[in-house]
């Protein structure tokens, strides 16, 4: 098995991260021992919202394309789709969520003493 291309593949993956990944990792890494419980829970909720957004984007790929893709409203929907998806995931995390943020919060409190 040839693993010479593995380093270039990992460089490609690192360079192809989108702004959401960078934002989520910066948010979680900015939490320190001096952070309050509210800041930690907020970072966990942002991570859950980002996770949900990625799940929804992958689910969207499974839906067949509409035959009226050339309709004038299609471009408008495509333009606002990402921002609407971000708002939906943010709102759903703030209201009920999956419970992932709370689990992550409890795990960090228990293991890292934050």
ABEGO torsion letter per residue (X at the ends): XBAAAAAAAAAAAAAABBAAAAAAAAAAAABBAABBAAAAAAAAAAAAAAAAAAAAAAAAAABBBBAAAABAAAAAAAAAAAAAAAAAAAAAAAAAEAGAAAAAAAAAAAAAGX
